[in-house]
Amino acid sequence: MDPRAHLLQRLDEIGKSLETKDGALLLLGLGSVGVETERLDEYSDLDFYVIVGKGFKSRFIERLDWLEEVYPLAYQFRNADVGHKILFEDAVYGEFAVFEEDEMANIAYAGGRVVWSNSSYRSMERVNPDGQTPVLRKAALDHPLNEALTNLYVGLGRYLRGEKLSAVRFVQGYAVDSILSVLHLLESEVDYFPDPFGNERRMEIRFPRFAQIIGSMIQGYDRVPESAICLLNYLEEVYPVNSRLCGEIRRLAARCG
């Protein structure tokens, strides 16, 4: 069977299992098995929410018979109070959370597809969130790009001190994340499923120009100075960065050689 069809079938089977369990109200597919099935591929996971009636939450979190009856589990890990990460014996990987009906208004997610529902939800095709999603995409360049600039300075100082892991995170992590938060202001974005929870998701398709150069900015543990200079060159190209601070960053990078 096609891996994509296999995932959707597994989710349908989970819905049929829930139908036999008291307290189950709704199975909500998320991400590529939710409202974004156009991007579903062989590397997709089963991400889903189970909505239950009041007082049934712990039953569905602590007893996974409703999954085992669909297909045996090879692995389960309760990664949060509300759910698990799982692996079925046939290598289907998934993550799920369980919420009571009255908790839905406070859950932050990007919307989902109703896979199964009891009669009280039968008329719905999708559930849109009422909760607040994080604001990861910034509306102006000043703060994120100056933050990135100072990350380079601090990171190179850590590198010279011998704190290389911390340097990697400042230069190749925090600085890059700041740029990603305003990348939509710096180049035309291809409309391809932006993720409100992670600016790095599908970046290669959404920002093809930046995708061609980001590798030079993330060169690894032993090439922090080289990565910092590539990042600095990019910042100088797209924003009027402070020349004095740029000079200090280049000075630190030269001392790392």
N, C-alpha and C positions, 0 to 999 in steps of 0.2 A: 504493500500500500504506500502511496505517496506520503512522505513524512508530514506534510502540512495537513492532509486529510486525516491522518492518524491522530494528530493533536486535537483537531476539532471533534473527531469522533470520541476521543477519550473524555473531553469536556462534556459532550452530550451524555456519555455513559455515567459520568459523575452526577449529572442532573437527574438521570433516571434513578440512581441510587438514593439521592436526597429525597426524591418523591416518596420513598417508602419510610422515611424517618420523621417521627413526630417533631414538630418545632421548626423544621426547615421551611423557609419562605421564598428564598431567591438565590440563584446562582448567577453571579455576575462575572463575565469574562472581561479581562483587562488587557490593554496593550495590543499586541499582534493577534491575540485570540479574542479581543474585544471589538472595539469599533474600528480598529486599524488592521483588519485582516488582509488588506492589500499588500502589506509588507511582511506577511507571514512567510517564513522559510524553514528549512530543515534545522536551523539553529535556534529557533524560537522555543520559549518555555511556556508552560501552562501557568499563567498568572490569573488568579481569580479570588473573588470575595464570596463568602457564604453569609447570607443574612438570615438570622433566625429570630424566633420570638423571644419575648422576655423570659429570662430564666434558663434558656437552653444553650447559652454561649459556651459554658464550660464543657457541656456534654460533647459538642462537636470539636472542641479543641483537644480534649483529653482522650477521647475515644475515636480512633480513625477507622472504625469498621466500615463507615460509609465510603471510604477510599479502598480499603482492602477488598471489599466485595466487588469492586470494579476490576482491580488487578493488584496482585501482591506488591507490597512495598519492599524495596531493598534497603531503603535508608529514610530516616526521618529525623529532623532536628528542629526542636522548638526554638526558633530564633527570636521570638518576641512573645509577649504575653498573649497576643491575639492570634498567633498562627505558627505555621511550620514551613520549612523547606523540605521537599520530598524528592525521592527518586524511585520510580516504579521499576520492577524487575526487567522490563523491556527497555530501560534506559530513557524513559520519558521523565524529564525533570520539571518540577513545578514549585511554586510558592503560593501560599494562600493565607488569608486572614478571615476570621469569623467575627461578625458584629451583630449586635442586637438591632432590631429595626429602628429604635429611637436614637441609636448612635450615628446613623447615616448622615445626619445633618452636619456632624463635626468631623467627618473623614475627609482628608485632603487626597483627592485623586483626579485623574483627567477624564473621567467618564467611562462607562462600561456598557457592554452588550448583555442583555438578558438572555441567558442560555436556557434556564428553566425557572419557572415560578409557580407558586400555588395560585389558587383562584383570585386572591386579592391583588396579585400583580399581573394577571394574565394579559391585560390590555397594553402592557408596556413593552417596547422593543429595546429601549436603552434607558439607563439611569444616569442622569447628569448630576454632578456633585454640587452640594450646597456649601461644603466646607471650603476654606481658603487654601489655594495652592501657593507654594512659595514663589516669590518674585526673583527669579534668577537672571532674567534678561533686564539689563539696566537701560534707562532712558537717556543717559548722557555719558559722554566719554570721560569727563574730568576725573571723577573719583576712581573708577576702575583702572584707568591707564596710569594715573599717578600711584595708585596702590601697586600696580605691576612694577613700576619703576623702582619704588622703594623696596619691593621684594627682591629685586636683582641686587641692590646694594647690600641688604641684610644677608642675603644668601651667600654672596661672595665673601663677606666677612666670616660667616660660619665656616665656609670651605677653608679659608686661610687658617682658621682656628683648629682645623682638623675635624670639624663636625660635618662630615660629608653628607650623611643621610639627611640631616636638617637642611643643608644647602640644596640638595636635590629637591626637597619639597618646596622650599621657597622659590627657587628659580624655575624648575620644570613642572611644578604643581601649582602653587598659588598664583604666580605671575601669569601662567597660561590660562588658568581659570578666570582671572580677571579679564583677559583679552576675550575669551569665549563669551563672557557676559555682555559684550558690546559688539561682537562680530557682525551682528545684523545691522549695525550702524556704519560699518566699515566696508562691507561689500554686499552685493546683491545676494539675497538668500533664495535658494531653490526651495520651493514649497514642498517639503517632504517630511511630514510627521514630526515637527518639533516636540521635544519632551519638556514639559514644565518642571520636571524634577532633575534634569541633567542636560546642561548645554552641550556636553560632549557627545550625546547620542546622535548618531547619523550625521555627524559633522562633515564627514567626507563627501556625502551627497549634497548636503545643504550648502556648504561653503567650499566648492571645489578649488578655488584659488588658494585659500588658506591651507587647505589639505595638502597642497603641493609643497608647502614650505614648513609645515609644523614639525616635520621630522628633524630639521636642523635645530629646532628649539628644544628638543627632548632627546639629547644624545646619550643620556645614561649617567650612571654613578660617577665615572671617572672623567666625564667631560662637561662638568658644570660650567667652568669658565667659557668654554666654546658655546655652550647653549645660551648662556647669559648674553654674550655678544650678539648672537643671532636674534635674540629677543629684543635687545636694545636697538639693533639696526631696524627692526620692524617698527618699534615704537617711534623712532625718529622719523620714519617714513610716513606714518599715519597721524601723528599728533605733535604739536609744538612742545616737546618735552623740555624740561629745564636743562640748559646746556652745562651748567656747573655740575649738577648731579650726574649727568651723563659722563662728564669727564672723570669724576670720581669712580664711577662704575668701571670705566675702561682702565683706570689706574689699578683698581683692585684685581681686575681680570688679568692684567699683565703680570701682577705679582704672583699669580697662581701658576704661571708657566714654569 
